Amino acid sequence: MSSRDRTGIPPLLFPSVLLPRGAAHSPSVHKIHILGEDERSKFIAHALSSVYDSVEMLSWRNQPSARYRNIQKRPPSIRGASPEIEPNRVVPRPIAESEDAPIDQLIVTGRGHEAAKALDLVKSRIDERTTICLMNEGLGVLEDVRRKVFAGVENSPRFLLGHMNHRLVFNRAYDAVTQLKPGRLMVTEPRSSRIRVNTMQKIESSQNLVRSVARVNARNLKHYLTPYDQWLQFKLPTILFDAVVEPVCVLLELPYRGLLQNPGARRMMQSLLAEISHVLENLPELQYSTVIRDYLHRNSTQKLLYNKILGKRSQPSQLLRRVEYGLPTDVEYLNGYFLRRSRQLGIKMPMNSMVRNTIKAKHSQAIERLNSFVAVEETSIPSDLSFRYRTSP
């Protein structure tokens, strides 16, 4: 019986549960596939390949992004010292339609709206033996994937939820992913898809994961397997910032720093935060958990948001830039997610409803404006026709 059958948690998902490098060449060992186009996908692929040979990165776009070809370790504290740059060990490639090899382990990164689109391209290679770890931004991505990709599928894959709080940026000078601040990677099982297995086997599996982390010394990822409520608390700082701060920047067209100088903006953020907190406290999957409730009642969430705003200073809002350029947004996986859950609970969220509708209206308006531009191609004028376009004697 395989380790998948005994514990329900596959042994090959992260460095904490990987086999030695030599074992990767065994034909019985499946590859670890990474599906994404962002900084996290390149960072994870590079870290995994340092302890495991069989890692493959797939791009859900026809033309994989040429960015992030290198990995830059944390810059040294000594001024003037050259940063340590090394090429990424895994090169992304587009998904070939003719491929039919089954995928055993799959990590999906990127924005919330990209997950279903990406997984639909590899759906034929996924079965009940596949384990998928969703590390996308926002909440409700799993429900969206099940509805759009795996609805009516009898042998659906096993899902895990992941989140990492490493501070990663793109260094244009070196075309590299730079880790400004190390962090942790936490993985959990979604409450709605728990599989009934022996409790002692779950405990033993968790202990094996922790021991494996120390064995492979995965310092770059620092992977932990946690209960759902602890994982949600770990992800909430990012969720709250994207669902509270970013929308107000879009509505008022302000940089981050301008929010703290505007009393109306502060009141809007307080209203958004209060409504979201009320929904979180009443979610049925958190009914017997005090982790989230204690976190929300410590009065530290508002201070956390203000500190993150000060940290970004005069930077432009990321959501505001996406709206202005007509790019897809994740508002349905942030404010939209809490609105869907509030309707199930019979809770009203007027501020979040107004914010979501306004962002969608601004986004549609930006797309209409961009589509109204007429493309003009500049060409040189032939010498024999120059007199027709002469502007001076």
BALOBA-1460 file (C-alpha; in Angstrom, 3 decimals):
// residues 393
<rec num="1" residu="m" x="0.000" y="0.000" z="0.000"/>
<rec num="2" residu="s" x="1.412" y="3.424" z="-0.952"/>
<rec num="3" residu="s" x="1.870" y="6.340" z="1.414"/>
<rec num="4" residu="r" x="-0.984" y="8.080" z="-0.377"/>
<rec num="5" residu="d" x="-3.325" y="5.238" z="0.576"/>
<rec num="6" residu="r" x="-2.199" y="5.076" z="4.201"/>
<rec num="7" residu="t" x="-2.359" y="8.726" z="5.176"/>
<rec num="8" residu="g" x="-4.235" y="10.535" z="2.440"/>
<rec num="9" residu="i" x="-1.452" y="13.141" z="2.258"/>
<rec num="10" residu="p" x="0.992" y="12.584" z="-0.618"/>
<rec num="11" residu="p" x="4.713" y="12.457" z="0.124"/>
<rec num="12" residu="l" x="6.051" y="14.403" z="-2.863"/>
<rec num="13" residu="l" x="4.446" y="17.837" z="-2.697"/>
<rec num="14" residu="f" x="7.106" y="20.026" z="-1.076"/>
<rec num="15" residu="p" x="10.760" y="19.710" z="-0.027"/>
<rec num="16" residu="s" x="9.534" y="18.688" z="3.409"/>
<rec num="17" residu="v" x="8.221" y="15.458" z="1.938"/>
<rec num="18" residu="l" x="10.501" y="14.836" z="-1.039"/>
<rec num="19" residu="l" x="12.625" y="11.872" z="-1.866"/>
<rec num="20" residu="p" x="16.400" y="12.194" z="-2.286"/>
<rec num="21" residu="r" x="17.711" y="13.495" z="-5.575"/>
<rec num="22" residu="g" x="18.846" y="10.050" z="-6.712"/>
<rec num="23" residu="a" x="15.356" y="8.617" z="-6.298"/>
<rec num="24" residu="a" x="13.935" y="11.088" z="-8.787"/>
<rec num="25" residu="h" x="15.276" y="9.041" z="-11.690"/>
<rec num="26" residu="s" x="13.190" y="6.030" z="-10.713"/>
<rec num="27" residu="p" x="10.387" y="5.439" z="-13.243"/>
<rec num="28" residu="s" x="7.911" y="4.884" z="-10.395"/>
<rec num="29" residu="v" x="8.382" y="8.418" z="-9.076"/>
<rec num="30" residu="h" x="6.114" y="11.056" z="-10.628"/>
<rec num="31" residu="k" x="7.159" y="14.595" z="-11.414"/>
<rec num="32" residu="i" x="6.203" y="17.636" z="-9.405"/>
<rec num="33" residu="h" x="4.511" y="20.075" z="-11.764"/>
<rec num="34" residu="i" x="4.221" y="23.794" z="-11.097"/>
<rec num="35" residu="l" x="1.601" y="25.804" z="-12.967"/>
<rec num="36" residu="g" x="2.057" y="29.573" z="-12.788"/>
<rec num="37" residu="e" x="3.624" y="32.728" z="-14.211"/>
<rec num="38" residu="d" x="4.377" y="34.851" z="-11.134"/>
<rec num="39" residu="e" x="7.311" y="35.338" z="-8.784"/>
<rec num="40" residu="r" x="6.149" y="32.610" z="-6.428"/>
<rec num="41" residu="s" x="6.074" y="29.913" z="-9.112"/>
<rec num="42" residu="k" x="9.674" y="30.673" z="-10.148"/>
<rec num="43" residu="f" x="10.834" y="30.871" z="-6.528"/>
<rec num="44" residu="i" x="9.153" y="27.587" z="-5.547"/>
<rec num="45" residu="a" x="10.431" y="25.778" z="-8.638"/>
<rec num="46" residu="h" x="13.986" y="26.883" z="-7.924"/>
<rec num="47" residu="a" x="13.755" y="25.811" z="-4.274"/>
<rec num="48" residu="l" x="12.226" y="22.426" z="-5.115"/>
<rec num="49" residu="s" x="14.800" y="21.658" z="-7.778"/>
<rec num="50" residu="s" x="17.581" y="22.153" z="-5.234"/>
<rec num="51" residu="v" x="16.470" y="18.996" z="-3.394"/>
<rec num="52" residu="y" x="14.610" y="17.089" z="-6.099"/>
<rec num="53" residu="d" x="15.408" y="16.485" z="-9.741"/>
<rec num="54" residu="s" x="11.992" y="15.802" z="-11.208"/>
<rec num="55" residu="v" x="10.427" y="19.291" z="-11.207"/>
<rec num="56" residu="e" x="8.676" y="20.743" z="-14.240"/>
<rec num="57" residu="m" x="7.163" y="24.214" z="-14.681"/>
<rec num="58" residu="l" x="4.205" y="24.666" z="-17.019"/>
<rec num="59" residu="s" x="2.939" y="27.924" z="-18.461"/>
<rec num="60" residu="w" x="-0.786" y="28.271" z="-19.120"/>
<rec num="61" residu="r" x="-0.044" y="31.007" z="-21.660"/>
<rec num="62" residu="n" x="0.876" y="30.217" z="-25.259"/>
<rec num="63" residu="q" x="4.083" y="32.189" z="-24.886"/>
<rec num="64" residu="p" x="5.741" y="31.723" z="-21.477"/>
<rec num="65" residu="s" x="6.958" y="34.887" z="-19.822"/>
<rec num="66" residu="a" x="10.661" y="35.534" z="-20.347"/>
<rec num="67" residu="r" x="10.927" y="37.281" z="-16.985"/>
<rec num="68" residu="y" x="12.388" y="35.857" z="-13.775"/>
<rec num="69" residu="r" x="15.126" y="33.892" z="-15.487"/>
<rec num="70" residu="n" x="17.367" y="34.310" z="-12.432"/>
<rec num="71" residu="i" x="17.075" y="34.042" z="-8.665"/>
<rec num="72" residu="q" x="18.693" y="36.677" z="-6.467"/>
<rec num="73" residu="k" x="19.404" y="35.738" z="-2.905"/>
<rec num="74" residu="r" x="18.765" y="38.274" z="-0.186"/>
<rec num="75" residu="p" x="21.013" y="41.283" z="-0.864"/>
<rec num="76" residu="p" x="24.024" y="41.505" z="1.474"/>
<rec num="77" residu="s" x="24.057" y="44.168" z="4.169"/>
<rec num="78" residu="i" x="27.457" y="45.467" z="3.050"/>
<rec num="79" residu="r" x="27.050" y="48.447" z="0.759"/>
<rec num="80" residu="g" x="28.631" y="48.135" z="-2.626"/>
<rec num="81" residu="a" x="28.769" y="44.342" z="-2.510"/>
<rec num="82" residu="s" x="27.528" y="42.577" z="-5.629"/>
<rec num="83" residu="p" x="24.313" y="40.583" z="-5.155"/>
<rec num="84" residu="e" x="24.497" y="36.821" z="-5.543"/>
<rec num="85" residu="i" x="22.646" y="35.872" z="-8.742"/>
<rec num="86" residu="e" x="22.074" y="32.342" z="-9.992"/>
<rec num="87" residu="p" x="19.988" y="31.123" z="-12.960"/>
<rec num="88" residu="n" x="16.668" y="29.476" z="-12.230"/>
<rec num="89" residu="r" x="17.093" y="25.715" z="-12.410"/>
<rec num="90" residu="v" x="13.664" y="25.202" z="-13.988"/>
<rec num="91" residu="v" x="12.667" y="26.808" z="-17.292"/>
<rec num="92" residu="p" x="8.907" y="27.149" z="-17.959"/>
<rec num="93" residu="r" x="7.402" y="25.741" z="-21.124"/>
<rec num="94" residu="p" x="3.915" y="25.970" z="-22.681"/>
<rec num="95" residu="i" x="1.432" y="23.132" z="-22.250"/>
<rec num="96" residu="a" x="1.399" y="20.807" z="-25.259"/>
<rec num="97" residu="e" x="-2.057" y="19.634" z="-26.347"/>
<rec num="98" residu="s" x="-0.701" y="16.224" z="-27.339"/>
<rec num="99" residu="e" x="0.608" y="15.460" z="-23.848"/>
<rec num="100" residu="d" x="-1.352" y="12.869" z="-21.903"/>
<rec num="101" residu="a" x="1.071" y="11.802" z="-19.162"/>
<rec num="102" residu="p" x="-0.757" y="11.872" z="-15.807"/>
<rec num="103" residu="i" x="0.105" y="14.558" z="-13.291"/>
<rec num="104" residu="d" x="0.639" y="13.254" z="-9.780"/>
<rec num="105" residu="q" x="1.558" y="16.413" z="-7.863"/>
<rec num="106" residu="l" x="0.599" y="19.908" z="-9.028"/>
<rec num="107" residu="i" x="1.224" y="23.320" z="-7.450"/>
<rec num="108" residu="v" x="-0.842" y="26.196" z="-8.867"/>
<rec num="109" residu="t" x="0.135" y="29.827" z="-8.244"/>
<rec num="110" residu="g" x="-1.008" y="33.200" z="-9.541"/>
<rec num="111" residu="r" x="-4.070" y="35.388" z="-9.203"/>
<rec num="112" residu="g" x="-7.418" y="33.946" z="-8.224"/>
<rec num="113" residu="h" x="-9.039" y="34.390" z="-11.639"/>
<rec num="114" residu="e" x="-6.187" y="32.492" z="-13.342"/>
<rec num="115" residu="a" x="-6.588" y="29.176" z="-11.482"/>
<rec num="116" residu="a" x="-9.606" y="27.749" z="-13.329"/>
<rec num="117" residu="k" x="-8.253" y="28.835" z="-16.719"/>
<rec num="118" residu="a" x="-4.877" y="27.225" z="-16.040"/>
<rec num="119" residu="l" x="-6.263" y="23.956" z="-14.651"/>
<rec num="120" residu="d" x="-8.671" y="23.558" z="-17.549"/>
<rec num="121" residu="l" x="-5.673" y="23.168" z="-19.873"/>
<rec num="122" residu="v" x="-4.347" y="20.140" z="-17.929"/>
<rec num="123" residu="k" x="-7.710" y="18.696" z="-16.889"/>
<rec num="124" residu="s" x="-7.245" y="15.611" z="-19.081"/>
<rec num="125" residu="r" x="-4.060" y="14.706" z="-17.175"/>
<rec num="126" residu="i" x="-5.686" y="14.923" z="-13.723"/>
<rec num="127" residu="d" x="-7.535" y="12.096" z="-11.956"/>
<rec num="128" residu="e" x="-8.369" y="10.918" z="-8.445"/>
<rec num="129" residu="r" x="-4.699" y="10.125" z="-7.785"/>
<rec num="130" residu="t" x="-3.641" y="13.731" z="-8.377"/>
<rec num="131" residu="t" x="-3.000" y="16.126" z="-5.517"/>
<rec num="132" residu="i" x="-3.376" y="19.828" z="-6.328"/>
<rec num="133" residu="c" x="-2.127" y="22.557" z="-4.007"/>
<rec num="134" residu="l" x="-3.803" y="25.899" z="-4.774"/>
<rec num="135" residu="m" x="-1.570" y="28.815" z="-3.806"/>
<rec num="136" residu="n" x="-3.550" y="31.508" z="-5.595"/>
<rec num="137" residu="e" x="-4.401" y="34.934" z="-4.262"/>
<rec num="138" residu="g" x="-7.806" y="35.536" z="-2.712"/>
<rec num="139" residu="l" x="-10.399" y="33.179" z="-1.198"/>
<rec num="140" residu="g" x="-12.989" y="30.976" z="-2.848"/>
<rec num="141" residu="v" x="-10.605" y="29.800" z="-5.576"/>
<rec num="142" residu="l" x="-11.228" y="26.138" z="-4.737"/>
<rec num="143" residu="e" x="-14.998" y="26.532" z="-5.091"/>
<rec num="144" residu="d" x="-14.497" y="28.316" z="-8.412"/>
<rec num="145" residu="v" x="-12.204" y="25.553" z="-9.720"/>
<rec num="146" residu="r" x="-14.618" y="22.802" z="-8.718"/>
<rec num="147" residu="r" x="-17.548" y="24.582" z="-10.363"/>
<rec num="148" residu="k" x="-15.813" y="25.534" z="-13.624"/>
<rec num="149" residu="v" x="-13.357" y="22.674" z="-14.161"/>
<rec num="150" residu="f" x="-14.362" y="19.607" z="-12.151"/>
<rec num="151" residu="a" x="-18.160" y="19.907" z="-12.014"/>
<rec num="152" residu="g" x="-19.692" y="16.472" z="-12.563"/>
<rec num="153" residu="v" x="-16.287" y="14.758" z="-12.565"/>
<rec num="154" residu="e" x="-16.590" y="11.448" z="-10.722"/>
<rec num="155" residu="n" x="-12.896" y="10.971" z="-9.935"/>
<rec num="156" residu="s" x="-11.955" y="14.463" z="-8.810"/>
<rec num="157" residu="p" x="-8.434" y="15.208" z="-7.514"/>
<rec num="158" residu="r" x="-7.386" y="15.803" z="-3.931"/>
<rec num="159" residu="f" x="-6.987" y="19.491" z="-3.036"/>
<rec num="160" residu="l" x="-4.762" y="21.300" z="-0.566"/>
<rec num="161" residu="l" x="-4.626" y="25.033" z="0.119"/>
<rec num="162" residu="g" x="-1.313" y="26.851" z="0.451"/>
<rec num="163" residu="h" x="-0.038" y="30.329" z="1.176"/>
<rec num="164" residu="m" x="3.433" y="31.822" z="1.502"/>
<rec num="165" residu="n" x="4.318" y="35.208" z="3.019"/>
<rec num="166" residu="h" x="7.798" y="35.577" z="1.542"/>
<rec num="167" residu="r" x="8.318" y="39.106" z="0.269"/>
<rec num="168" residu="l" x="9.307" y="38.613" z="-3.370"/>
<rec num="169" residu="v" x="9.913" y="41.332" z="-5.955"/>
<rec num="170" residu="f" x="11.135" y="41.515" z="-9.537"/>
<rec num="171" residu="n" x="14.615" y="42.995" z="-9.994"/>
<rec num="172" residu="r" x="14.705" y="44.383" z="-13.527"/>
<rec num="173" residu="a" x="18.447" y="44.998" z="-13.413"/>
<rec num="174" residu="y" x="19.165" y="41.277" z="-13.086"/>
<rec num="175" residu="d" x="15.891" y="39.845" z="-14.468"/>
<rec num="176" residu="a" x="15.587" y="38.012" z="-11.186"/>
<rec num="177" residu="v" x="13.180" y="37.136" z="-8.429"/>
<rec num="178" residu="t" x="14.551" y="38.785" z="-5.302"/>
<rec num="179" residu="q" x="13.609" y="37.691" z="-1.810"/>
<rec num="180" residu="l" x="13.531" y="40.865" z="0.267"/>
<rec num="181" residu="k" x="12.213" y="39.111" z="3.341"/>
<rec num="182" residu="p" x="12.098" y="35.380" z="4.147"/>
<rec num="183" residu="g" x="8.836" y="33.835" z="5.206"/>
<rec num="184" residu="r" x="6.905" y="30.625" z="5.724"/>
<rec num="185" residu="l" x="4.811" y="28.394" z="3.513"/>
<rec num="186" residu="m" x="1.707" y="26.911" z="5.149"/>
<rec num="187" residu="v" x="-0.474" y="24.158" z="3.704"/>
<rec num="188" residu="t" x="-3.842" y="22.894" z="4.920"/>
<rec num="189" residu="e" x="-6.749" y="20.724" z="3.912"/>
<rec num="190" residu="p" x="-9.946" y="22.573" z="2.990"/>
<rec num="191" residu="r" x="-12.697" y="21.995" z="5.517"/>
<rec num="192" residu="s" x="-15.215" y="21.076" z="2.832"/>
<rec num="193" residu="s" x="-13.118" y="18.216" z="1.438"/>
<rec num="194" residu="r" x="-11.703" y="16.430" z="4.448"/>
<rec num="195" residu="i" x="-11.323" y="12.688" z="3.922"/>
<rec num="196" residu="r" x="-12.215" y="10.397" z="6.791"/>
<rec num="197" residu="v" x="-9.038" y="8.626" z="7.811"/>
<rec num="198" residu="n" x="-7.737" y="7.380" z="11.116"/>
<rec num="199" residu="t" x="-6.855" y="10.241" z="13.475"/>
<rec num="200" residu="m" x="-3.586" y="8.606" z="14.498"/>
<rec num="201" residu="q" x="-2.599" y="8.336" z="10.842"/>
<rec num="202" residu="k" x="-3.205" y="12.084" z="10.400"/>
<rec num="203" residu="i" x="-1.023" y="12.854" z="13.443"/>
<rec num="204" residu="e" x="1.686" y="10.476" z="12.227"/>
<rec num="205" residu="s" x="1.595" y="12.072" z="8.770"/>
<rec num="206" residu="s" x="2.017" y="15.552" z="10.239"/>
<rec num="207" residu="q" x="4.938" y="14.410" z="12.364"/>
<rec num="208" residu="n" x="6.587" y="12.828" z="9.338"/>
<rec num="209" residu="l" x="6.242" y="16.104" z="7.463"/>
<rec num="210" residu="v" x="7.914" y="18.057" z="10.260"/>
<rec num="211" residu="r" x="10.753" y="15.541" z="10.529"/>
<rec num="212" residu="s" x="11.247" y="15.613" z="6.772"/>
<rec num="213" residu="v" x="11.617" y="19.417" z="6.849"/>
<rec num="214" residu="a" x="14.606" y="19.091" z="9.155"/>
<rec num="215" residu="r" x="15.998" y="16.220" z="7.085"/>
<rec num="216" residu="v" x="16.176" y="18.125" z="3.802"/>
<rec num="217" residu="n" x="16.885" y="21.502" z="5.480"/>
<rec num="218" residu="a" x="14.409" y="23.433" z="3.268"/>
<rec num="219" residu="r" x="15.310" y="26.851" z="4.636"/>
<rec num="220" residu="n" x="13.967" y="28.770" z="1.654"/>
<rec num="221" residu="l" x="10.393" y="27.504" z="1.976"/>
<rec num="222" residu="k" x="9.985" y="26.541" z="5.663"/>
<rec num="223" residu="h" x="6.937" y="24.431" z="4.955"/>
<rec num="224" residu="y" x="4.341" y="23.712" z="7.661"/>
<rec num="225" residu="l" x="1.176" y="21.597" z="7.645"/>
<rec num="226" residu="t" x="-1.438" y="23.367" z="9.779"/>
<rec num="227" residu="p" x="-5.159" y="23.189" z="10.659"/>
<rec num="228" residu="y" x="-7.503" y="25.223" z="8.496"/>
<rec num="229" residu="d" x="-8.158" y="28.027" z="11.000"/>
<rec num="230" residu="q" x="-4.452" y="28.609" z="11.606"/>
<rec num="231" residu="w" x="-3.830" y="28.657" z="7.865"/>
<rec num="232" residu="l" x="-6.624" y="31.209" z="7.383"/>
<rec num="233" residu="q" x="-5.173" y="33.419" z="10.110"/>
<rec num="234" residu="f" x="-1.797" y="33.176" z="8.369"/>
<rec num="235" residu="k" x="-3.348" y="34.349" z="5.078"/>
<rec num="236" residu="l" x="-5.680" y="37.021" z="6.518"/>
<rec num="237" residu="p" x="-3.160" y="39.925" z="6.547"/>
<rec num="238" residu="t" x="-2.822" y="39.682" z="2.758"/>
<rec num="239" residu="i" x="-6.566" y="39.150" z="2.255"/>
<rec num="240" residu="l" x="-7.564" y="42.083" z="4.466"/>
<rec num="241" residu="f" x="-5.123" y="44.458" z="2.790"/>
<rec num="242" residu="d" x="-6.370" y="43.514" z="-0.692"/>
<rec num="243" residu="a" x="-10.052" y="43.676" z="0.348"/>
<rec num="244" residu="v" x="-9.904" y="46.813" z="2.533"/>
<rec num="245" residu="v" x="-7.033" y="49.076" z="1.468"/>
<rec num="246" residu="e" x="-6.826" y="48.448" z="-2.278"/>
<rec num="247" residu="p" x="-10.535" y="49.124" z="-3.026"/>
<rec num="248" residu="v" x="-10.445" y="52.483" z="-1.219"/>
<rec num="249" residu="c" x="-7.392" y="53.455" z="-3.292"/>
<rec num="250" residu="v" x="-9.416" y="52.717" z="-6.436"/>
<rec num="251" residu="l" x="-12.506" y="54.594" z="-5.291"/>
<rec num="252" residu="l" x="-10.584" y="57.731" z="-4.274"/>
<rec num="253" residu="e" x="-7.738" y="57.334" z="-6.826"/>
<rec num="254" residu="l" x="-5.117" y="57.797" z="-4.130"/>
<rec num="255" residu="p" x="-1.690" y="56.269" z="-3.469"/>
<rec num="256" residu="y" x="-1.366" y="54.231" z="-0.303"/>
<rec num="257" residu="r" x="0.058" y="57.050" z="1.785"/>
<rec num="258" residu="g" x="-2.839" y="59.355" z="0.939"/>
<rec num="259" residu="l" x="-5.307" y="57.089" z="2.742"/>
<rec num="260" residu="l" x="-4.016" y="57.916" z="6.223"/>
<rec num="261" residu="q" x="-4.289" y="61.654" z="5.547"/>
<rec num="262" residu="n" x="-7.932" y="61.390" z="4.458"/>
<rec num="263" residu="p" x="-10.546" y="61.009" z="7.278"/>
<rec num="264" residu="g" x="-13.182" y="59.769" z="4.832"/>
<rec num="265" residu="a" x="-10.833" y="57.066" z="3.519"/>
<rec num="266" residu="r" x="-10.110" y="55.891" z="7.063"/>
<rec num="267" residu="r" x="-13.838" y="55.614" z="7.823"/>
<rec num="268" residu="m" x="-14.385" y="53.604" z="4.645"/>
<rec num="269" residu="m" x="-11.605" y="51.191" z="5.580"/>
<rec num="270" residu="q" x="-13.010" y="50.801" z="9.098"/>
<rec num="271" residu="s" x="-16.471" y="49.987" z="7.678"/>
<rec num="272" residu="l" x="-15.082" y="47.432" z="5.229"/>
<rec num="273" residu="l" x="-13.002" y="45.792" z="7.955"/>
<rec num="274" residu="a" x="-15.928" y="45.647" z="10.401"/>
<rec num="275" residu="e" x="-18.209" y="43.938" z="7.871"/>
<rec num="276" residu="i" x="-15.587" y="41.365" z="6.870"/>
<rec num="277" residu="s" x="-14.765" y="40.627" z="10.522"/>
<rec num="278" residu="h" x="-18.447" y="40.042" z="11.280"/>
<rec num="279" residu="v" x="-18.696" y="37.480" z="8.468"/>
<rec num="280" residu="l" x="-15.502" y="35.693" z="9.553"/>
<rec num="281" residu="e" x="-16.799" y="35.325" z="13.107"/>
<rec num="282" residu="n" x="-19.988" y="33.628" z="11.860"/>
<rec num="283" residu="l" x="-18.563" y="31.212" z="9.274"/>
<rec num="284" residu="p" x="-19.738" y="27.670" z="10.078"/>
<rec num="285" residu="e" x="-16.321" y="26.124" z="9.364"/>
<rec num="286" residu="l" x="-14.866" y="28.348" z="12.105"/>
<rec num="287" residu="q" x="-17.681" y="27.795" z="14.598"/>
<rec num="288" residu="y" x="-15.563" y="25.955" z="17.175"/>
<rec num="289" residu="s" x="-12.315" y="27.799" z="16.499"/>
<rec num="290" residu="t" x="-11.071" y="30.616" z="18.691"/>
<rec num="291" residu="v" x="-8.009" y="31.338" z="16.540"/>
<rec num="292" residu="i" x="-9.716" y="33.721" z="14.109"/>
<rec num="293" residu="r" x="-11.915" y="35.284" z="16.783"/>
<rec num="294" residu="d" x="-8.955" y="36.047" z="19.037"/>
<rec num="295" residu="y" x="-7.048" y="37.406" z="16.058"/>
<rec num="296" residu="l" x="-9.860" y="39.804" z="15.113"/>
<rec num="297" residu="h" x="-10.560" y="40.897" z="18.689"/>
<rec num="298" residu="r" x="-6.982" y="41.816" z="19.548"/>
<rec num="299" residu="n" x="-7.509" y="45.153" z="17.776"/>
<rec num="300" residu="s" x="-4.315" y="44.471" z="15.835"/>
<rec num="301" residu="t" x="-5.856" y="44.164" z="12.362"/>
<rec num="302" residu="q" x="-6.339" y="47.907" z="11.911"/>
<rec num="303" residu="k" x="-2.824" y="48.615" z="13.155"/>
<rec num="304" residu="l" x="-1.483" y="45.953" z="10.797"/>
<rec num="305" residu="l" x="-3.163" y="47.601" z="7.820"/>
<rec num="306" residu="y" x="-1.844" y="51.040" z="8.765"/>
<rec num="307" residu="n" x="1.704" y="49.685" z="9.130"/>
<rec num="308" residu="k" x="1.517" y="48.049" z="5.697"/>
<rec num="309" residu="i" x="0.243" y="51.312" z="4.207"/>
<rec num="310" residu="l" x="3.180" y="53.205" z="5.725"/>
<rec num="311" residu="g" x="5.545" y="50.537" z="4.424"/>
<rec num="312" residu="k" x="4.384" y="51.102" z="0.857"/>
<rec num="313" residu="r" x="4.520" y="54.906" z="1.272"/>
<rec num="314" residu="s" x="3.941" y="56.734" z="-2.025"/>
<rec num="315" residu="q" x="3.710" y="53.643" z="-4.237"/>
<rec num="316" residu="p" x="0.699" y="53.519" z="-6.581"/>
<rec num="317" residu="s" x="-2.074" y="51.076" z="-5.754"/>
<rec num="318" residu="q" x="-1.674" y="47.777" z="-7.591"/>
<rec num="319" residu="l" x="-5.433" y="47.340" z="-7.961"/>
<rec num="320" residu="l" x="-5.808" y="50.919" z="-9.214"/>
<rec num="321" residu="r" x="-3.232" y="50.292" z="-11.930"/>
<rec num="322" residu="r" x="-4.967" y="47.088" z="-13.035"/>
<rec num="323" residu="v" x="-8.314" y="48.870" z="-13.209"/>
<rec num="324" residu="e" x="-6.874" y="51.790" z="-15.196"/>
<rec num="325" residu="y" x="-5.275" y="49.416" z="-17.726"/>
<rec num="326" residu="g" x="-8.388" y="47.243" z="-17.999"/>
<rec num="327" residu="l" x="-6.611" y="44.141" z="-16.647"/>
<rec num="328" residu="p" x="-8.549" y="41.386" z="-14.844"/>
<rec num="329" residu="t" x="-8.966" y="41.885" z="-11.096"/>
<rec num="330" residu="d" x="-9.537" y="39.515" z="-8.183"/>
<rec num="331" residu="v" x="-12.368" y="41.506" z="-6.593"/>
<rec num="332" residu="e" x="-14.676" y="38.463" z="-6.876"/>
<rec num="333" residu="y" x="-12.200" y="36.444" z="-4.782"/>
<rec num="334" residu="l" x="-11.913" y="39.161" z="-2.123"/>
<rec num="335" residu="n" x="-14.926" y="41.365" z="-1.429"/>
<rec num="336" residu="g" x="-17.040" y="39.197" z="-3.719"/>
<rec num="337" residu="y" x="-16.161" y="36.085" z="-1.688"/>
<rec num="338" residu="f" x="-17.255" y="37.683" z="1.593"/>
<rec num="339" residu="l" x="-20.449" y="38.934" z="-0.056"/>
<rec num="340" residu="r" x="-21.323" y="35.391" z="-1.192"/>
<rec num="341" residu="r" x="-20.711" y="34.011" z="2.279"/>
<rec num="342" residu="s" x="-22.685" y="36.840" z="3.888"/>
<rec num="343" residu="r" x="-25.728" y="36.018" z="1.750"/>
<rec num="344" residu="q" x="-25.547" y="32.419" z="2.960"/>
<rec num="345" residu="l" x="-25.472" y="33.660" z="6.557"/>
<rec num="346" residu="g" x="-28.116" y="36.342" z="6.102"/>
<rec num="347" residu="i" x="-25.667" y="39.159" z="6.921"/>
<rec num="348" residu="k" x="-25.787" y="42.486" z="5.105"/>
<rec num="349" residu="m" x="-22.570" y="44.087" z="3.836"/>
<rec num="350" residu="p" x="-23.584" y="47.381" z="2.185"/>
<rec num="351" residu="m" x="-20.101" y="48.901" z="2.118"/>
<rec num="352" residu="n" x="-18.473" y="45.853" z="0.527"/>
<rec num="353" residu="s" x="-21.326" y="45.611" z="-1.990"/>
<rec num="354" residu="m" x="-20.869" y="49.248" z="-2.984"/>
<rec num="355" residu="v" x="-17.108" y="48.840" z="-3.280"/>
<rec num="356" residu="r" x="-17.326" y="45.735" z="-5.470"/>
<rec num="357" residu="n" x="-19.920" y="47.286" z="-7.789"/>
<rec num="358" residu="t" x="-17.932" y="50.513" z="-8.104"/>
<rec num="359" residu="i" x="-14.705" y="48.684" z="-8.939"/>
<rec num="360" residu="k" x="-16.465" y="46.611" z="-11.599"/>
<rec num="361" residu="a" x="-18.022" y="49.771" z="-13.071"/>
<rec num="362" residu="k" x="-14.672" y="51.569" z="-13.176"/>
<rec num="363" residu="h" x="-13.079" y="48.493" z="-14.735"/>
<rec num="364" residu="s" x="-15.723" y="48.327" z="-17.479"/>
<rec num="365" residu="q" x="-15.348" y="52.044" z="-18.129"/>
<rec num="366" residu="a" x="-11.566" y="51.671" z="-18.484"/>
<rec num="367" residu="i" x="-11.993" y="48.818" z="-20.979"/>
<rec num="368" residu="e" x="-14.416" y="50.896" z="-23.069"/>
<rec num="369" residu="r" x="-11.999" y="53.819" z="-23.044"/>
<rec num="370" residu="l" x="-9.067" y="51.643" z="-24.104"/>
<rec num="371" residu="n" x="-11.115" y="50.028" z="-26.891"/>
<rec num="372" residu="s" x="-12.078" y="53.451" z="-28.233"/>
<rec num="373" residu="f" x="-8.491" y="54.321" z="-29.116"/>
<rec num="374" residu="v" x="-7.704" y="54.188" z="-32.833"/>
<rec num="375" residu="a" x="-4.402" y="52.548" z="-33.666"/>
<rec num="376" residu="v" x="-2.177" y="54.820" z="-35.781"/>
<rec num="377" residu="e" x="0.837" y="53.492" z="-37.654"/>
<rec num="378" residu="e" x="3.587" y="55.977" z="-38.327"/>
<rec num="379" residu="t" x="5.321" y="55.636" z="-41.706"/>
<rec num="380" residu="s" x="7.744" y="57.743" z="-43.705"/>
<rec num="381" residu="i" x="6.464" y="59.871" z="-46.601"/>
<rec num="382" residu="p" x="7.846" y="59.135" z="-50.087"/>
<rec num="383" residu="s" x="9.981" y="61.972" z="-51.433"/>
<rec num="384" residu="d" x="7.771" y="62.542" z="-54.492"/>
<rec num="385" residu="l" x="4.724" y="63.128" z="-52.248"/>
<rec num="386" residu="s" x="6.368" y="65.276" z="-49.616"/>
<rec num="387" residu="f" x="4.964" y="68.516" z="-51.118"/>
<rec num="388" residu="r" x="1.445" y="67.356" z="-50.258"/>
<rec num="389" residu="y" x="2.236" y="67.230" z="-46.560"/>
<rec num="390" residu="r" x="4.543" y="70.264" z="-46.425"/>
<rec num="391" residu="t" x="3.850" y="72.447" z="-43.389"/>
<rec num="392" residu="s" x="6.277" y="75.257" z="-44.215"/>
<rec num="393" residu="p" x="7.275" y="77.067" z="-47.441"/>
